[in-house]
Amino acid sequence: MDSSQTVTSRSAESKPDHLSLGKRGEALASAYLEQLGYRLVAANFTLPVGRNLRGAVVNAEIDLVAYDGATLCFVEVKTRASDWFAPPQINVDRRKRRQIARAARAYRTMFALEDQPYRYDVVTVVLPAETEAAPRLQIELLRNFWTEVSIRRPRRPERFYE
């Protein structure tokens, strides 16, 4: 075996397990949403949404963009091998919600959809390892998981000194 074959086989095997788990979860979530009547528009939509304090470009990703009737849905998919410690939706924290909302605003502006109704959904997928005796797939759709109002920073009260 020459060195080029070794490098090729290593790169194919070196894909982290959590990335393949996430891809499987997104595929299952998109199939689940289609069964519920959603029309999928985009998957893994990535776009720049600004710069951080060091000047580096910040990219945001929307896992799935779909229509539920006339409502545009921005869907975050969270996949876990187990929900023993905490449910998957716990990881959609305020920072992640704000990042998705920024990307959704840019998406709606880009495609001139500012006047369309929209919402933010989360799909949780618990995909146990196949080595368990009876693995049970769990998929749950959490409609309207958050709103724009819930992620706004609280205003500081004005202080008047005399």
DSSP file (Angstrom, degrees, kcal/mol; ACC not computed):
  #  RESIDUE AA STRUCTURE BP1 BP2  ACC     N-H-->O    O-->H-N    N-H-->O    O-->H-N    TCO  KAPPA ALPHA  PHI   PSI    X-CA   Y-CA   Z-CA
    1    1 A M              0   0    0      0, 0.0     2,-0.1     0, 0.0     0, 0.0   0.000 360.0 360.0 360.0 129.4    0.0    0.0    0.0
    2    2 A D     >  -     0   0    0      1,-0.1     4,-1.4     4,-0.0     3,-0.5  -0.402 360.0-103.6 -88.8 171.1    1.5    3.4   -1.0
    3    3 A S  H  > S+     0   0    0      1,-0.2     4,-2.2     2,-0.2     5,-0.2   0.794 116.0  60.4 -67.2 -29.2    1.2    6.5    1.1
    4    4 A S  H  > S+     0   0    0      1,-0.2     4,-2.1     2,-0.2    -1,-0.2   0.871 104.5  50.1 -68.1 -34.6   -1.5    8.2   -1.1
    5    5 A Q  H  > S+     0   0    0     -3,-0.5     4,-2.4     2,-0.2    -1,-0.2   0.878 109.4  52.0 -68.1 -36.3   -3.9    5.3   -0.4
    6    6 A T  H  X S+     0   0    0     -4,-1.4     4,-2.2     2,-0.2    -2,-0.2   0.924 110.5  46.9 -65.0 -44.5   -3.2    5.6    3.3
    7    7 A V  H  X S+     0   0    0     -4,-2.2     4,-2.3     2,-0.2    -2,-0.2   0.909 112.8  50.0 -64.0 -42.1   -4.0    9.3    3.3
    8    8 A T  H  X S+     0   0    0     -4,-2.1     4,-1.8     1,-0.2    -2,-0.2   0.925 111.8  46.7 -63.7 -45.1   -7.2    8.8    1.3
    9    9 A S  H  X S+     0   0    0     -4,-2.4     4,-1.7     1,-0.2    -1,-0.2   0.879 111.8  51.8 -68.2 -35.0   -8.5    6.0    3.6
   10   10 A R  H  X S+     0   0    0     -4,-2.2     4,-1.7    -5,-0.2    -1,-0.2   0.922 108.7  50.1 -64.5 -43.2   -7.7    8.1    6.7
   11   11 A S  H  < S+     0   0    0     -4,-2.3    -1,-0.2     1,-0.2    -2,-0.2   0.857 110.7  49.6 -66.5 -33.1   -9.6   11.1    5.4
   12   12 A A  H  < S+     0   0    0     -4,-1.8     3,-0.5     1,-0.2    -1,-0.2   0.865 117.7  40.2 -70.9 -34.6  -12.7    9.0    4.6
   13   13 A E  H  < S+     0   0    0     -4,-1.7    -2,-0.2     1,-0.2    -1,-0.2   0.658 100.2  74.8 -86.8 -15.5  -12.6    7.4    8.0
   14   14 A S     <  +     0   0    0     -4,-1.7    -1,-0.2    -5,-0.1    -2,-0.1   0.420  59.3 122.2 -83.6   3.9  -11.8   10.6   10.0
   15   15 A K  S    S-     0   0    0     -3,-0.5     5,-0.1    -4,-0.2    -3,-0.0  -0.521  72.3-112.3 -65.5 122.5  -15.2   12.2    9.7
   16   16 A P    >>  -     0   0    0      0, 0.0     4,-1.5     0, 0.0     3,-0.6  -0.205  14.9-126.1 -60.0 147.0  -16.3   12.8   13.3
   17   17 A D  H 3> S+     0   0    0      1,-0.2     4,-2.4     2,-0.2     5,-0.2   0.847 107.3  59.2 -62.4 -35.6  -19.2   10.7   14.5
   18   18 A H  H 3> S+     0   0    0      1,-0.2     4,-1.9     2,-0.2    -1,-0.2   0.822 104.1  51.7 -67.6 -28.4  -21.2   13.8   15.7
   19   19 A L  H <> S+     0   0    0     -3,-0.6     4,-2.3     2,-0.2    -1,-0.2   0.913 111.5  45.3 -72.3 -41.5  -21.1   15.2   12.2
   20   20 A S  H  X S+     0   0    0     -4,-1.5     4,-2.2     2,-0.2    -2,-0.2   0.875 112.6  52.5 -68.4 -35.1  -22.5   12.0   10.6
   21   21 A L  H  X S+     0   0    0     -4,-2.4     4,-2.3     2,-0.2    -2,-0.2   0.916 109.9  49.1 -63.2 -42.6  -25.1   11.8   13.4
   22   22 A G  H  X S+     0   0    0     -4,-1.9     4,-2.4     2,-0.2    -2,-0.2   0.898 110.4  49.6 -63.8 -41.9  -26.1   15.4   12.7
   23   23 A K  H  X S+     0   0    0     -4,-2.3     4,-2.1     2,-0.2    -1,-0.2   0.906 111.7  48.7 -64.6 -41.3  -26.4   14.7    8.9
   24   24 A R  H  X S+     0   0    0     -4,-2.2     4,-2.4     1,-0.2    -2,-0.2   0.910 111.4  50.8 -64.0 -40.9  -28.5   11.6    9.6
   25   25 A G  H  X S+     0   0    0     -4,-2.3     4,-2.5     1,-0.2    -2,-0.2   0.896 109.3  49.8 -63.8 -40.7  -30.7   13.6   12.0
   26   26 A E  H  X S+     0   0    0     -4,-2.4     4,-2.4     2,-0.2    -1,-0.2   0.887 110.7  50.3 -65.6 -38.0  -31.3   16.4    9.4
   27   27 A A  H  X S+     0   0    0     -4,-2.1     4,-2.0     2,-0.2    -2,-0.2   0.922 113.2  45.7 -65.4 -43.5  -32.2   13.8    6.7
   28   28 A L  H  X S+     0   0    0     -4,-2.4     4,-2.3     2,-0.2    -2,-0.2   0.891 112.7  51.3 -65.6 -39.2  -34.7   12.2    9.1
   29   29 A A  H  X S+     0   0    0     -4,-2.5     4,-2.7     2,-0.2    -2,-0.2   0.908 109.2  49.5 -65.4 -42.1  -36.1   15.6   10.2
   30   30 A S  H  X S+     0   0    0     -4,-2.4     4,-2.1     1,-0.2    -1,-0.2   0.905 112.0  48.3 -65.7 -39.2  -36.6   16.7    6.6
   31   31 A A  H  X S+     0   0    0     -4,-2.0     4,-1.9     2,-0.2    -1,-0.2   0.899 111.9  50.6 -64.6 -39.5  -38.4   13.5    5.8
   32   32 A Y  H  X S+     0   0    0     -4,-2.3     4,-1.5     2,-0.2    -2,-0.2   0.919 109.9  49.2 -63.3 -45.0  -40.6   13.9    8.9
   33   33 A L  H  <>S+     0   0    0     -4,-2.7     5,-2.5     1,-0.2     4,-0.4   0.893 108.9  52.8 -63.8 -39.0  -41.5   17.5    8.0
   34   34 A E  H ><5S+     0   0    0     -4,-2.1     3,-1.1     1,-0.2    -1,-0.2   0.888 106.3  53.8 -63.2 -37.5  -42.5   16.4    4.4
   35   35 A Q  H 3<5S+     0   0    0     -4,-1.9    -1,-0.2     1,-0.3    -2,-0.2   0.844 105.8  53.8 -63.4 -32.9  -44.7   13.7    6.0
   36   36 A L  T 3<5S-     0   0    0     -4,-1.5    -1,-0.3    -5,-0.1    -2,-0.2   0.523 127.8 -99.3 -79.6  -4.8  -46.4   16.5    8.0
   37   37 A G  T < 5S+     0   0    0     -3,-1.1    32,-0.4    -4,-0.4    -3,-0.2   0.521  72.8 145.5 101.3   6.5  -47.1   18.5    4.8
   38   38 A Y      < -     0   0    0     -5,-2.5     2,-0.6    -6,-0.1    -1,-0.3  -0.474  44.2-137.3 -72.3 147.5  -44.2   21.0    4.9
   39   39 A R  E     -A   67   0A   0     28,-2.5    28,-2.4    -2,-0.1     2,-0.2  -0.938  19.8-139.0-105.5 112.7  -42.7   22.0    1.6
   40   40 A L  E     +A   66   0A   0     -2,-0.6    26,-0.3    26,-0.2     3,-0.1  -0.516  27.9 171.0 -74.6 135.4  -38.9   22.1    1.9
   41   41 A V  E     -     0   0A   0     24,-3.4     2,-0.3     1,-0.4    25,-0.2   0.748  62.2  -0.6-110.5 -42.7  -37.2   25.1    0.2
   42   42 A A  E     -A   65   0A   0     23,-1.8    23,-2.7     3,-0.0    -1,-0.4  -0.989  53.1-154.3-151.3 154.6  -33.6   24.9    1.4
   43   43 A A  E    S+A   64   0A   0     -2,-0.3    21,-0.2    21,-0.2    20,-0.2  -0.995  78.3   2.7-132.8 141.2  -31.3   22.9    3.6
   44   44 A N  E    S-     0   0A   0     19,-3.0     2,-0.7    -2,-0.4    19,-0.2   0.912  76.9-174.1  52.5  49.5  -28.1   24.0    5.3
   45   45 A F  E     -A   62   0A   0     17,-2.1    17,-2.5    -3,-0.1     2,-0.4  -0.664   3.3-173.9 -79.4 113.3  -28.5   27.6    4.1
   46   46 A T  E     +A   61   0A   0     -2,-0.7    15,-0.2    15,-0.2    13,-0.0  -0.906  11.9 156.9-114.4 136.9  -25.3   29.5    5.1
   47   47 A L  E     -A   60   0A   0     13,-2.1    13,-2.5    -2,-0.4     2,-0.2  -0.991  44.7 -99.1-153.3 152.4  -24.7   33.2    4.8
   48   48 A P  E     +A   59   0A   0      0, 0.0    11,-0.3     0, 0.0     3,-0.1  -0.544  32.7 178.5 -73.4 136.5  -22.6   35.9    6.3
   49   49 A V  E     -     0   0A   0      9,-3.0     2,-0.3     1,-0.3    10,-0.1   0.353  55.3 -59.1-120.4   3.3  -24.4   37.9    8.9
   50   50 A G  E     -A   58   0A   0      8,-0.8     8,-3.1     5,-0.0     2,-0.3  -0.983  59.0 -69.6 153.8-163.2  -21.8   40.3   10.1
   51   51 A R  E     -A   57   0A   0     -2,-0.3     6,-0.2     6,-0.3     2,-0.1  -0.945  34.7-130.0-128.7 150.3  -18.4   40.6   11.7
   52   52 A N    >   -     0   0    0      4,-2.3     3,-1.7    -2,-0.3     6,-0.0  -0.220  45.0 -83.5 -87.5-174.3  -17.2   39.8   15.3
   53   53 A L  T 3  S+     0   0    0      1,-0.3    -1,-0.1     2,-0.1    -2,-0.0   0.766 130.1  52.8 -64.6 -25.3  -15.1   42.1   17.5
   54   54 A R  T 3  S-     0   0    0      2,-0.1    -1,-0.3     1,-0.0    -3,-0.0   0.485 119.6-108.3 -87.7  -2.9  -11.9   40.9   15.8
   55   55 A G  S <  S+     0   0    0     -3,-1.7     2,-0.2     1,-0.3    -2,-0.1   0.452  71.1 141.5  92.6   0.9  -13.2   41.7   12.3
   56   56 A A        -     0   0    0      1,-0.1    -4,-2.3    -5,-0.0    -1,-0.3  -0.516  59.8-102.7 -77.6 145.0  -13.7   38.1   11.2
   57   57 A V  E     -A   51   0A   0     -6,-0.2     2,-0.6    -2,-0.2    -6,-0.3  -0.461  30.9-145.7 -68.5 133.5  -16.7   37.2    9.2
   58   58 A V  E     -A   50   0A   0     -8,-3.1    -9,-3.0    -2,-0.2    -8,-0.8  -0.910  13.6-162.9-103.6 120.2  -19.5   35.5   11.1
   59   59 A N  E     -A   48   0A   0     -2,-0.6     2,-0.4   -11,-0.3    44,-0.0  -0.802   0.8-161.1-100.8 144.7  -21.5   33.0    9.2
   60   60 A A  E     -A   47   0A   0    -13,-2.5   -13,-2.1    -2,-0.4     2,-0.4  -0.949   4.4-153.0-123.3 147.0  -24.9   31.7   10.3
   61   61 A E  E     -A   46   0A   0     -2,-0.4     2,-0.6   -15,-0.2   -15,-0.2  -0.959   7.5-157.3-123.5 137.5  -26.6   28.5    9.1
   62   62 A I  E     -A   45   0A   0    -17,-2.5   -17,-2.1    -2,-0.4   -18,-0.2  -0.966  11.9-153.3-108.3 121.5  -30.3   27.7    8.9
   63   63 A D  E    S+     0   0A   0     -2,-0.6   -19,-3.0    12,-0.3     2,-0.4   0.954  74.2   3.2 -62.5 -52.8  -30.7   23.9    8.9
   64   64 A L  E     -AB  43  75A   0     11,-2.1    11,-3.2   -21,-0.2     2,-0.5  -0.998  55.9-164.0-138.1 139.9  -34.0   23.8    7.1
   65   65 A V  E     +AB  42  74A   0    -23,-2.7   -24,-3.4    -2,-0.4   -23,-1.8  -0.994  30.3 154.6-119.9 126.0  -36.2   26.4    5.4
   66   66 A A  E     -AB  40  73A   0      7,-2.4     7,-3.9    -2,-0.5     2,-0.5  -0.944  39.9-119.0-147.2 163.4  -39.7   25.2    4.7
   67   67 A Y  E     -AB  39  72A   0    -28,-2.4   -28,-2.5    -2,-0.3     2,-0.7  -0.937  12.1-167.0-108.1 129.8  -43.3   26.3    4.1
   68   68 A D  E >  S- B   0  71A   0      3,-2.7     3,-1.6    -2,-0.5     2,-0.5  -0.875  76.2 -54.1-109.2  92.6  -46.1   25.1    6.4
   69   69 A G  T 3  S-     0   0    0     -2,-0.7   -30,-0.1   -32,-0.4   -32,-0.0  -0.653 121.8 -21.3  69.9-121.9  -49.0   26.3    4.3
   70   70 A A  T 3  S+     0   0    0     -2,-0.5     2,-0.5    -3,-0.1    -1,-0.2   0.427 117.7 101.3 -96.1  -0.2  -48.4   30.0    3.7
   71   71 A T  E <   -B   68   0A   0     -3,-1.6    -3,-2.7    45,-0.1     2,-0.5  -0.744  68.4-137.6 -93.1 127.5  -46.0   30.4    6.7
   72   72 A L  E     -Bc  67 118A   0     45,-2.6    47,-1.9    -2,-0.5     2,-0.5  -0.709  23.7-159.4 -80.9 126.4  -42.3   30.4    6.1
   73   73 A C  E     -Bc  66 119A   0     -7,-3.9    -7,-2.4    -2,-0.5     2,-0.7  -0.930  14.8-158.5-116.2 129.4  -40.6   28.2    8.8
   74   74 A F  E     -Bc  65 120A   0     45,-2.4    47,-2.1    -2,-0.5     2,-0.5  -0.933  24.1-161.5-102.5 115.4  -36.9   28.4    9.8
   75   75 A V  E     -Bc  64 121A   0    -11,-3.2   -11,-2.1    -2,-0.7     2,-0.5  -0.865  14.8-161.4-112.0 126.5  -36.2   25.1   11.3
   76   76 A E  E     - c   0 122A   0     45,-2.2    47,-2.6    -2,-0.5     2,-0.5  -0.905  14.5-152.4-100.2 130.0  -33.2   24.2   13.6
   77   77 A V  E     - c   0 123A   0     -2,-0.5     2,-0.5    45,-0.2    47,-0.2  -0.908  10.1-171.3-107.3 126.7  -32.5   20.5   13.9
   78   78 A K  E     - c   0 124A   0     45,-2.6    47,-2.8    -2,-0.5     2,-0.4  -0.973   6.1-172.9-119.1 119.0  -30.9   19.1   17.0
   79   79 A T  E     + c   0 125A   0     -2,-0.5     2,-0.3    45,-0.2    47,-0.2  -0.919   6.5 172.9-114.5 135.3  -29.8   15.5   17.0
   80   80 A R  E     - c   0 126A   0     45,-2.6    47,-2.9    -2,-0.4     3,-0.1  -0.961  36.8-136.6-136.6 154.9  -28.6   13.5   19.9
   81   81 A A  S    S+     0   0    0     -2,-0.3     2,-0.3     1,-0.2    48,-0.3   0.707  94.0   8.9 -80.1 -21.8  -27.6    9.9   20.5
   82   82 A S        -     0   0    0     46,-0.1    -1,-0.2     4,-0.1     4,-0.2  -0.992  49.4-155.2-155.5 150.0  -29.4   10.0   23.9
   83   83 A D        +     0   0    0     -2,-0.3    43,-0.0     1,-0.1    -1,-0.0   0.050  65.1 113.7-111.7  24.1  -31.7   12.3   25.8
   84   84 A W  S    S+     0   0    0      1,-0.2    -1,-0.1     2,-0.0     0, 0.0   0.911  83.9  32.7 -60.3 -45.6  -30.6   10.9   29.2
   85   85 A F  S    S-     0   0    0      1,-0.3    -1,-0.2    -3,-0.1    -2,-0.1   0.928 135.0 -21.7 -81.6 -47.2  -28.9   14.0   30.4
   86   86 A A  S    S-     0   0    0     -4,-0.2    -1,-0.3     0, 0.0    -4,-0.1  -0.981  72.4 -91.6-159.7 153.3  -31.0   16.7   28.8
   87   87 A P    >   -     0   0    0      0, 0.0     3,-1.6     0, 0.0     4,-0.3  -0.394  40.4-116.0 -68.3 151.1  -33.5   17.1   25.9
   88   88 A P  G >  S+     0   0    0      0, 0.0     3,-1.7     0, 0.0     4,-0.1   0.808 108.8  67.5 -59.4 -32.4  -31.9   18.2   22.6
   89   89 A Q  G >  S+     0   0    0      1,-0.3     3,-1.6     2,-0.2    35,-0.0   0.654  80.9  78.7 -67.7 -13.0  -33.8   21.6   22.5
   90   90 A I  G <  S+     0   0    0     -3,-1.6    -1,-0.3     1,-0.3     0, 0.0   0.831  85.4  62.4 -59.9 -31.2  -31.8   22.8   25.5
   91   91 A N  G <  S+     0   0    0     -3,-1.7     2,-1.4    -4,-0.3    -1,-0.3   0.463  78.2  87.4 -79.5   0.1  -28.9   23.5   23.2
   92   92 A V  S <  S+     0   0    0     -3,-1.6    -1,-0.2    -4,-0.1    -3,-0.0  -0.651  70.2 170.4 -93.0  76.7  -30.9   26.0   21.2
   93   93 A D     >  -     0   0    0     -2,-1.4     4,-2.5     1,-0.1     5,-0.2  -0.116  50.6 -88.0 -83.3-178.3  -29.9   28.8   23.6
   94   94 A R  H  > S+     0   0    0      1,-0.2     4,-2.5     2,-0.2     5,-0.2   0.878 126.2  52.3 -61.2 -40.5  -30.4   32.5   23.3
   95   95 A R  H  > S+     0   0    0      1,-0.2     4,-2.1     2,-0.2    -1,-0.2   0.921 111.9  46.3 -61.8 -43.8  -27.1   33.0   21.3
   96   96 A K  H  > S+     0   0    0      2,-0.2     4,-2.4     1,-0.2    -2,-0.2   0.898 111.9  51.2 -66.4 -40.7  -28.1   30.4   18.8
   97   97 A R  H  X S+     0   0    0     -4,-2.5     4,-2.6     1,-0.2    -2,-0.2   0.915 110.5  48.6 -62.5 -43.0  -31.7   31.8   18.5
   98   98 A R  H  X S+     0   0    0     -4,-2.5     4,-2.2     2,-0.2    -1,-0.2   0.897 111.1  50.7 -64.7 -39.2  -30.3   35.3   17.8
   99   99 A Q  H  X S+     0   0    0     -4,-2.1     4,-2.0     2,-0.2    -2,-0.2   0.916 112.3  46.0 -64.9 -43.1  -27.9   33.9   15.2
  100  100 A I  H  X S+     0   0    0     -4,-2.4     4,-2.7     2,-0.2    -2,-0.2   0.893 111.0  53.2 -65.9 -39.8  -30.7   32.1   13.4
  101  101 A A  H  X S+     0   0    0     -4,-2.6     4,-2.4     2,-0.2    -2,-0.2   0.895 108.3  50.1 -63.5 -39.8  -32.9   35.1   13.6
  102  102 A R  H  X S+     0   0    0     -4,-2.2     4,-2.1     2,-0.2    -1,-0.2   0.918 112.9  46.6 -62.9 -42.6  -30.2   37.3   12.0
  103  103 A A  H  X S+     0   0    0     -4,-2.0     4,-2.5     2,-0.2    -2,-0.2   0.884 111.4  51.7 -66.3 -38.0  -29.8   34.7    9.2
  104  104 A A  H  X S+     0   0    0     -4,-2.7     4,-2.9     2,-0.2    -2,-0.2   0.893 108.5  50.9 -66.4 -39.6  -33.6   34.5    8.8
  105  105 A R  H  X S+     0   0    0     -4,-2.4     4,-2.3     2,-0.2    -1,-0.2   0.926 112.1  47.1 -61.4 -44.0  -33.8   38.3    8.5
  106  106 A A  H  X S+     0   0    0     -4,-2.1     4,-2.7     2,-0.2    -2,-0.2   0.898 112.4  50.4 -64.4 -40.0  -31.1   38.2    5.8
  107  107 A Y  H  X S+     0   0    0     -4,-2.5     4,-2.0     2,-0.2    -2,-0.2   0.938 111.4  47.4 -62.0 -48.3  -32.8   35.3    4.0
  108  108 A R  H  <>S+     0   0    0     -4,-2.9     5,-3.5     1,-0.2     6,-0.4   0.876 115.0  46.4 -63.7 -36.9  -36.2   37.2    4.0
  109  109 A T  H ><5S+     0   0    0     -4,-2.3     3,-1.2     3,-0.2    -1,-0.2   0.915 109.9  54.0 -68.6 -43.2  -34.5   40.4    2.7
  110  110 A M  H 3<5S+     0   0    0     -4,-2.7    -2,-0.2     1,-0.3    -1,-0.2   0.864 118.3  34.4 -60.0 -38.6  -32.6   38.5    0.1
  111  111 A F  T 3<5S-     0   0    0     -4,-2.0    -1,-0.3    -5,-0.2    -2,-0.2   0.185 112.1-114.4-105.2  16.2  -35.7   36.9   -1.4
  112  112 A A  T < 5S+     0   0    0     -3,-1.2    -3,-0.2     1,-0.1     3,-0.2   0.913  73.0 133.8  53.3  51.6  -38.0   39.9   -0.7
  113  113 A L    > < +     0   0    0     -5,-3.5     3,-1.3    -6,-0.1    -4,-0.2   0.002  19.4 121.7-116.0  26.1  -40.2   38.0    1.8
  114  114 A E  T 3  S+     0   0    0     -6,-0.4    -1,-0.1     1,-0.3    -5,-0.1   0.807  76.5  48.2 -61.4 -30.8  -40.4   40.7    4.5
  115  115 A D  T 3  S+     0   0    0     -3,-0.2    -1,-0.3    -7,-0.1    -2,-0.1   0.498  90.8 101.7 -89.5  -4.3  -44.2   40.8    4.4
  116  116 A Q  S <  S-     0   0    0     -3,-1.3     2,-0.1     1,-0.1   -45,-0.1  -0.515  80.6-108.2 -80.4 145.7  -44.7   37.0    4.6
  117  117 A P        +     0   0    0      0, 0.0   -45,-2.6     0, 0.0     2,-0.3  -0.494  47.8 172.7 -69.1 144.2  -45.7   35.4    7.9
  118  118 A Y  E     -c   72   0A   0    -47,-0.2     2,-0.3    -2,-0.1   -45,-0.2  -0.952  14.9-177.1-147.7 164.4  -42.8   33.4    9.4
  119  119 A R  E     -c   73   0A   0    -47,-1.9   -45,-2.4    -2,-0.3     2,-0.5  -0.972  27.1-114.0-157.3 168.9  -41.9   31.4   12.5
  120  120 A Y  E     -cD  74 146A   0     26,-0.7    25,-1.9    -2,-0.3    26,-0.8  -0.948  33.6-179.0-114.1 121.8  -39.0   29.5   14.1
  121  121 A D  E     -c   75   0A   0    -47,-2.1   -45,-2.2    -2,-0.5     2,-0.4  -0.783  14.4-151.2-115.4 160.0  -39.4   25.8   14.7
  122  122 A V  E     -cD  76 142A   0     20,-1.7    20,-3.3    -2,-0.3     2,-0.5  -0.999   2.9-161.2-130.0 135.0  -37.1   23.2   16.3
  123  123 A V  E     -cD  77 141A   0    -47,-2.6   -45,-2.6    -2,-0.4     2,-0.4  -0.976  10.1-158.8-113.8 123.8  -37.0   19.5   15.4
  124  124 A T  E     -cD  78 140A   0     16,-2.6    16,-2.3    -2,-0.5     2,-0.5  -0.870   6.7-170.7-104.2 135.9  -35.4   17.2   17.9
  125  125 A V  E     -cD  79 139A   0    -47,-2.8   -45,-2.6    -2,-0.4     2,-0.7  -0.988   8.4-167.5-127.1 121.9  -34.1   13.8   16.9
  126  126 A V  E     +cD  80 138A   0     12,-2.8    12,-2.0    -2,-0.5   -45,-0.2  -0.946  12.3 178.4-109.1 112.7  -32.9   11.2   19.4
  127  127 A L        -     0   0    0    -47,-2.9    10,-0.1    -2,-0.7     3,-0.1  -0.829  14.4-154.2-120.3  88.7  -31.2    8.6   17.4
  128  128 A P        -     0   0    0      0, 0.0   -46,-0.1     0, 0.0   -47,-0.0  -0.174  32.3 -87.8 -64.0 157.9  -29.8    5.9   19.7
  129  129 A A    >   -     0   0    0    -48,-0.3     3,-1.3     1,-0.1   -48,-0.0  -0.308  31.6-124.4 -63.0 147.9  -26.8    3.8   18.7
  130  130 A E  T 3  S+     0   0    0      1,-0.3    -1,-0.1    -3,-0.1     0, 0.0   0.600 103.8  74.2 -72.5  -9.3  -27.6    0.7   16.8
  131  131 A T  T 3  S+     0   0    0      3,-0.1    -1,-0.3     0, 0.0    -2,-0.0   0.676  74.8  99.0 -78.0 -16.2  -25.8   -1.5   19.3
  132  132 A E  S <  S-     0   0    0     -3,-1.3     0, 0.0     1,-0.1     0, 0.0  -0.321  87.5-112.1 -68.9 156.9  -28.6   -1.1   21.8
  133  133 A A  S    S+     0   0    0      1,-0.3    -1,-0.1    -2,-0.0    -3,-0.0   0.935 103.6   5.4 -58.1 -53.7  -31.1   -3.9   22.1
  134  134 A A  S    S-     0   0    0      2,-0.0    -1,-0.3     0, 0.0     2,-0.1  -0.711  78.9-157.4-134.6  83.3  -34.1   -2.1   20.7
  135  135 A P        -     0   0    0      0, 0.0     2,-0.6     0, 0.0    -5,-0.1  -0.401   7.4-157.9 -65.6 133.6  -33.2    1.4   19.5
  136  136 A R        -     0   0    0     -2,-0.1     2,-0.3     2,-0.0    -2,-0.0  -0.955   7.1-143.4-116.7 117.4  -36.1    3.7   19.4
  137  137 A L        -     0   0    0     -2,-0.6     2,-0.5   -10,-0.1   -10,-0.2  -0.616  16.8-166.0 -76.3 132.3  -36.0    6.7   17.1
  138  138 A Q  E     +D  126   0A   0    -12,-2.0   -12,-2.8    -2,-0.3     2,-0.4  -0.985   9.6 176.6-124.5 123.5  -37.7    9.8   18.6
  139  139 A I  E     +D  125   0A   0     -2,-0.5     2,-0.4   -14,-0.2   -14,-0.2  -0.992   3.6 179.3-125.5 132.7  -38.6   12.8   16.5
  140  140 A E  E     -D  124   0A   0    -16,-2.3   -16,-2.6    -2,-0.4     2,-0.5  -0.998  17.7-149.2-136.7 133.8  -40.5   15.8   17.9
  141  141 A L  E     -D  123   0A   0     -2,-0.4     2,-0.7   -18,-0.2   -18,-0.2  -0.895   7.0-164.7-101.5 124.4  -41.5   19.1   16.2
  142  142 A L  E >   -D  122   0A   0    -20,-3.3   -20,-1.7    -2,-0.5     3,-0.7  -0.865  16.1-153.5-109.6  96.1  -41.6   22.1   18.4
  143  143 A R  E 3  S+     0   0A   0     -2,-0.7   -22,-0.2     1,-0.2    -2,-0.0  -0.406  72.6   3.7 -72.7 143.7  -43.6   24.7   16.5
  144  144 A N  E 3  S+     0   0A   0      1,-0.1    -1,-0.2    -2,-0.1   -23,-0.2   0.908  75.3 172.8  50.7  51.3  -43.0   28.4   17.1
  145  145 A F  E <   -     0   0A   0    -25,-1.9     2,-0.3    -3,-0.7   -24,-0.2   0.816  63.7  -1.0 -62.9 -33.9  -40.2   27.6   19.6
  146  146 A W  E     -D  120   0A   0    -26,-0.8   -26,-0.7   -49,-0.0     2,-0.3  -0.972  64.7-143.0-150.7 165.6  -39.3   31.3   20.0
  147  147 A T     >  -     0   0    0     -2,-0.3     4,-0.6   -28,-0.1     3,-0.3  -0.814  33.2-107.2-124.7 166.8  -40.2   34.7   18.7
  148  148 A E  T >4 S+     0   0    0     -2,-0.3     3,-0.9     1,-0.2     4,-0.5   0.867 118.1  57.1 -60.6 -37.1  -38.2   37.8   17.8
  149  149 A V  G >4 S+     0   0    0      1,-0.2     3,-0.9     2,-0.2    -1,-0.2   0.867  99.9  57.7 -64.8 -36.2  -39.5   39.5   20.9
  150  150 A S  G 34 S+     0   0    0     -3,-0.3    -1,-0.2     1,-0.2    -2,-0.2   0.678 107.0  47.8 -71.6 -16.0  -38.2   36.8   23.2
  151  151 A I  G << S+     0   0    0     -3,-0.9    -1,-0.2    -4,-0.6    -2,-0.2   0.431  82.8 115.2-105.9   1.0  -34.6   37.2   22.0
  152  152 A R  S <  S-     0   0    0     -3,-0.9     3,-0.0    -4,-0.5    -3,-0.0  -0.395  74.1-108.5 -68.5 147.3  -34.3   41.0   22.2
  153  153 A R        -     0   0    0      1,-0.1     2,-0.1    -2,-0.1    -1,-0.1  -0.536  39.4-106.4 -72.1 140.4  -31.9   42.4   24.7
  154  154 A P        -     0   0    0      0, 0.0     2,-0.2     0, 0.0    -1,-0.1  -0.429  35.5-114.4 -68.4 142.1  -33.6   44.0   27.7
  155  155 A R        -     0   0    0     -2,-0.1     3,-0.0     1,-0.1    -3,-0.0  -0.529  25.5-120.4 -77.1 140.7  -33.4   47.7   27.7
  156  156 A R        -     0   0    0     -2,-0.2     2,-0.2     1,-0.1    -1,-0.1  -0.620  30.4-113.7 -78.3 137.2  -31.5   49.4   30.4
  157  157 A P        -     0   0    0      0, 0.0     2,-0.3     0, 0.0    -1,-0.1  -0.475  31.3-115.6 -70.4 141.3  -33.5   51.7   32.5
  158  158 A E        -     0   0    0     -2,-0.2     2,-0.5     1,-0.0    -3,-0.0  -0.558  27.1-147.8 -76.2 140.1  -32.5   55.3   32.2
  159  159 A R        -     0   0    0     -2,-0.3     2,-0.6    -3,-0.0    -1,-0.0  -0.930   7.7-161.9-112.9 130.6  -31.2   56.8   35.4
  160  160 A F        -     0   0    0     -2,-0.5     2,-0.4     2,-0.0    -2,-0.0  -0.941   7.3-169.6-113.1 122.4  -31.7   60.4   36.2
  161  161 A Y              0   0    0     -2,-0.6    -2,-0.0     1,-0.1     0, 0.0  -0.877 360.0 360.0-109.9 142.8  -29.4   62.0   38.8
  162  162 A E              0   0    0     -2,-0.4    -1,-0.1     0, 0.0    -2,-0.0   0.413 360.0 360.0-106.5 360.0  -30.0   65.4   40.3
